[in-house]
Amino acid sequence: MLTKEELPDCPVATTVQLIGNKWKLLILRNLLARPWRFNEMLRSIPGISQKVLTDNLRALETDGIITRTVFPEVPPRVEYALSELGDSMRPIIRAMEAWGLGYQQMVREAE
């Protein structure tokens, strides 16, 4: 989680700092539906590397937006899911989805 000193004055800037890159948004998009395992998430996000996915998952976990559950199995199974805080972002992601759909429709109709 960010410290008080790290929090921007602007609440929009705070949100952008936490989820403002395309990879984090695509990870959250997936996690809105259900928990995901690392490799299935890696396959579901075109263009993301293993390192970038790992770094973004760690950042989201550190910020309290997702949870990481390790199951005591052989081989170990790890699942990522939205935390309660992450789930509170559902309306933001859904609003972005609705806006994107409207924009896509407008572009298609203009052709």
LUMVOKE-106760 format. One record per residue: residue number from 1; residue in three letters; x negated, y, z negated of N, C-alpha, C, CB in turn. Coordinates in steps of 0.001 Angstrom, whole numbers, plus 500000, padded with zeros to 6 digits. Last residue first. Glycine has a CB too. Layout:
BEGIN
 num residu    n.X    n.Y    n.Z   ca.X   ca.Y   ca.Z    c.X    c.Y    c.Z   cb.X   cb.Y   cb.Z
 NUM    ala      X      Y      Z      X      Y      Z      X      Y      Z      X      Y      Z
...
This chain:
BEGIN
 num residu    n.X    n.Y    n.Z   ca.X   ca.Y   ca.Z    c.X    c.Y    c.Z   cb.X   cb.Y   cb.Z
 111    glu 517753 504222 540501 517092 503642 541697 518059 503445 542831 516440 502309 541360
 110    ala 519225 504957 538361 518655 506040 539175 518020 505508 540456 517614 506819 538368
 109    glu 519817 502607 537065 520907 503284 537771 520393 504394 538691 521898 503865 536766
 108    arg 517350 502062 535886 517900 501140 536888 518989 501807 537714 518458 499885 536211
 107    val 517149 504203 534089 516166 504061 535157 516704 503172 536272 514856 503487 534607
 106    met 519320 503641 532385 519273 504896 533118 518308 504805 534300 518864 506036 532187
 105    gln 518491 501181 531306 519706 501243 532108 519720 502516 532961 520953 501188 531202
 104    gln 516231 501980 529854 516100 501012 530951 517305 501072 531883 515940 499588 530396
 103    tyr 517498 503668 527988 516537 504218 528933 516357 503279 530128 515188 504467 528240
 102    gly 519040 501807 526574 519678 502922 527267 518768 503529 528316 520097 503985 526276
 101    leu 516984 500206 525505 517979 499625 526420 518676 500714 527227 519021 498801 525637
 100    gly 515719 502103 523850 514998 501498 524962 515936 500872 525983 514036 500456 524448
  99    trp 517737 502577 521967 517267 503667 522809 516564 503118 524043 516328 504592 522023
  98    ala 517910 500020 520817 519074 500603 521483 518652 501738 522414 520088 501117 520445
  97    glu 515300 499795 519727 515778 498835 520721 516953 499420 521510 516196 497512 520039
  96    met 515335 501850 517871 514367 501895 518967 514794 500952 520095 512954 501523 518459
  95    ala 517302 500850 516182 517537 502122 516873 516569 502270 518045 517384 503314 515893
  94    arg 515969 498560 515240 517197 498402 516034 517522 499691 516801 518385 498015 515117
  93    ile 513942 499774 513775 513587 498951 514942 514806 498764 515841 513030 497569 514494
  92    ile 515506 501059 511807 514571 501821 512641 514265 501053 513925 513262 502119 511866
  91    pro 516916 498984 510534 517647 500005 511308 516741 500830 512223 518380 500938 510362
  90    arg 514642 497499 509379 515521 496928 510410 516282 498004 511188 516515 495964 509771
  89    met 513243 498307 507238 512916 498960 508511 513799 498470 509660 511453 498722 508856
  88    ser 513866 496647 505192 514516 497959 505167 514202 498765 506436 514072 498744 503921
  87    asp 512164 494558 505603 513539 494401 506071 514288 495733 506060 514276 493378 505206
  86    gly 509916 495554 504265 509908 495403 505718 511301 495281 506287 509098 494203 506114
  85    leu 510828 495350 501608 510478 496650 502165 510487 496605 503695 509101 497099 501651
  84    glu 511068 492585 501467 512261 493411 501267 512029 494814 501837 512627 493491 499757
  83    ser 509068 491371 504214 509337 491553 502789 510640 492348 502676 508136 492291 502055
  82    leu 509286 489123 506907 509485 490480 506406 509671 490444 504900 510700 491149 507086
  81    ala 506708 486619 507147 508113 487041 507108 508166 488492 506646 508963 486119 506161
  80    tyr 504655 483989 508231 504791 485413 507978 506258 485776 508066 503949 486249 508977
  79    glu 503201 480981 507067 504312 481682 507703 504303 483143 507274 505665 481015 507347
  78    val 500976 478343 507486 501144 479718 507013 502291 480338 507787 499829 480555 507184
  77    arg 499852 475223 506464 500834 475946 507287 501030 477311 506649 502210 475160 507400
  76    pro 496940 473178 506578 497741 474221 505934 498674 474901 506929 496831 475261 505281
  75    pro 497375 469817 507960 496642 471071 507801 497538 472137 507166 496108 471561 509164
  74    val 498498 469514 504772 497304 469268 505569 497754 468988 506989 496455 468082 504995
  73    glu 499924 472018 502600 500011 470857 503471 498662 470666 504149 501152 471019 504521
  72    pro 501198 474230 500904 500127 473279 500560 500283 471971 501334 500126 472994 499042
  71    phe 501680 477161 502790 502275 475927 502299 501167 474905 502060 503333 475379 503302
  70    val 501554 480530 502246 500729 479384 502597 501363 478154 501964 499242 479572 502124
  69    thr 503049 483388 503442 503249 482226 502581 502411 481075 503101 504746 481828 502512
  68    arg 503059 486766 503383 502324 485637 503960 502459 484491 502975 500800 485993 504240
  67    thr 505273 489422 504196 504724 488465 503239 504046 487344 504007 505832 487903 502298
  66    ile 505172 492911 505126 505412 491491 505382 504840 490664 504247 504794 491058 506730
  65    ile 504769 495307 503836 505849 495226 504820 506177 493785 505185 505475 496000 506073
  64    gly 502644 495966 502207 503855 495438 501585 505030 495261 502534 504263 496330 500483
  63    asp 500211 496654 503190 501163 497747 502998 502503 497278 502429 501393 498457 504310
  62    thr 499108 494115 503475 498533 495045 502495 499497 496176 502178 497211 495619 503012
  61    glu 500663 493213 505651 500753 492550 504345 500227 493473 503240 499960 491215 504355
  60    leu 499808 494930 507660 501227 494917 507289 501436 494257 505929 502053 494188 508359
  59    ala 497086 494192 507734 497473 495567 507384 498929 495620 506936 497253 496516 508582
  58    arg 497288 491499 508533 496670 491845 507236 497083 493243 506790 495131 491759 507328
  57    leu 498429 491836 511058 499155 491087 510026 498604 491417 508641 499063 489566 510289
  56    asn 496334 493236 512317 497636 493884 512114 498476 493160 511076 498399 493956 513427
  55    asp 494247 491314 512309 494060 492625 511672 495395 493306 511370 493210 493529 512566
  54    thr 495463 489207 513793 495021 489006 512404 494901 490341 511670 493668 488261 512370
  53    leu 495807 490502 516271 496964 489990 515528 496602 489815 514051 497453 488641 516131
  52    val 493132 491005 516897 494055 492137 516732 495292 491692 515957 494465 492723 518112
  51    lys 492136 488355 517078 491583 489302 516111 492549 490456 515842 490245 489847 516611
  50    gln 493644 487294 519191 493730 486673 517870 493232 487649 516799 492909 485356 517831
  49    ser 495180 489911 521159 494117 488942 520871 494314 488389 519458 492702 489600 521018
  48    ile 497982 490401 523266 497369 490581 521943 496296 489515 521738 498445 490506 520809
  47    gly 499157 489785 525713 498078 490758 525670 497418 490950 524321 498582 492039 526120
  46    pro 502440 489029 524586 501466 489059 525682 500414 490154 525483 502185 489268 527016
  45    ile 503438 487334 522025 503112 488745 522260 502035 488816 523347 502625 489449 520933
  44    ser 503710 484628 521616 504917 485392 521955 504652 486864 522280 505893 485310 520819
  43    arg 501308 483518 520796 501828 483165 522133 502983 484057 522561 502282 481712 522152
  42    leu 501199 484600 518209 500144 484903 519172 500631 484629 520598 498875 484075 518866
  41    met 503368 483314 517049 503417 484761 517230 502380 485186 518267 503176 485492 515884
  40    glu 502416 480727 517012 503601 481008 517819 503765 482506 518039 504855 480431 517151
  39    asn 500196 481045 515283 499992 480684 516695 501229 480931 517550 499591 479227 516805
  38    phe 501456 481822 512762 500467 482638 513461 500398 482311 514955 499098 482445 512828
  37    arg 505031 481518 512487 503682 481032 512239 502727 481804 513142 503577 479491 512489
  36    trp 507656 483596 511213 506863 483068 512320 505534 482534 511802 506628 484155 513391
  35    pro 511057 484019 510115 509623 483888 509832 508906 483231 511021 509395 483056 508533
  34    arg 513248 485954 512324 512949 484819 511448 511479 484847 511064 513307 483475 512134
  33    ala 513909 488476 513451 514715 487292 513746 514516 486165 512734 514389 486787 515127
  32    leu 512035 490278 512669 513441 490598 512397 514319 489364 512570 513927 491728 513324
  31    leu 509640 489386 513650 509990 489005 512281 511405 489410 511884 509012 489619 511320
  30    asn 509558 490581 516201 509668 489133 516049 510187 488749 514668 508318 488475 516296
  29    arg 509322 493284 515440 510436 492843 516293 510643 491335 516149 510169 493211 517782
  28    leu 506872 493222 514099 508105 493443 513341 509330 493013 514136 508231 494913 512947
  27    ile 505218 492829 516345 505220 491849 515249 506511 491985 514446 503977 492042 514325
  26    leu 505762 495178 517720 506134 493897 518329 506131 492768 517298 505176 493558 519479
  25    leu 504733 497063 515908 506149 497106 516276 506599 495790 516895 506412 498256 517247
  24    lys 502045 496357 515880 502833 496227 514655 504323 496233 514972 502494 497359 513673
  23    trp 501378 496983 518555 501284 495605 518071 502115 495410 516808 499823 495232 517802
  22    lys 501688 499734 518859 502589 498830 519588 502536 497415 519043 502242 498817 521067
  21    asn 501682 501531 515731 501029 501032 516937 501902 499955 517583 499618 500471 516609
  20    gly 503012 502526 513401 502964 503303 514628 502155 502761 515771 502469 504583 514326
  19    ile 503595 501826 510816 504048 500921 511884 503862 501514 513270 505506 500567 511682
  18    leu 502257 503671 509091 502483 502280 508685 502804 501353 509850 503602 502220 507686
  17    gln 502169 506090 510457 500927 505531 509930 501092 504044 509594 500479 506311 508681
  16    val 504885 506495 510910 503995 506254 512048 502682 505633 511573 503720 507568 512814
  15    thr 505707 507001 508273 506239 505860 509009 505325 505494 510172 507650 506162 509519
  14    thr 504232 509365 507780 504061 508187 506927 504527 506933 507661 504837 508354 505601
  13    ala 505295 511075 509685 503888 510685 509795 503592 509462 508927 502973 511854 509391
  12    val 507801 511392 508562 507687 510744 509877 506254 510263 510081 508107 511720 511023
  11    pro 507213 512778 506193 507707 511409 506114 507660 510674 507453 509116 511413 505595
  10    cys 504263 514670 505722 505441 514468 506570 505919 513015 506486 505124 514844 508037
   9    asp 501971 514393 504225 503048 515234 503715 504361 514962 504449 502670 516710 503841
   8    pro 500722 510983 503997 500864 512268 504680 502001 513067 504046 501122 512061 506195
   7    leu 499020 509343 501424 500324 509631 502014 500322 510970 502731 501405 509616 500943
   6    glu 496646 509119 500102 496667 508733 501517 497987 509054 502205 496386 507259 501647
   5    glu 497224 509764 497477 496307 510633 498217 496337 510346 499723 494883 510464 497684
   4    lys 498782 507614 496709 499393 508949 496794 498526 509891 497622 499612 509536 495384
   3    thr 497875 504862 498885 497829 505578 497621 498504 506934 497804 496364 505743 497122
   2    leu 499654 502287 500592 498948 503563 500598 498939 504152 499194 499597 504547 501597
   1    met 499173 498815 500000 500000 500000 500000 499130 501248 500000 500940 499999 498798
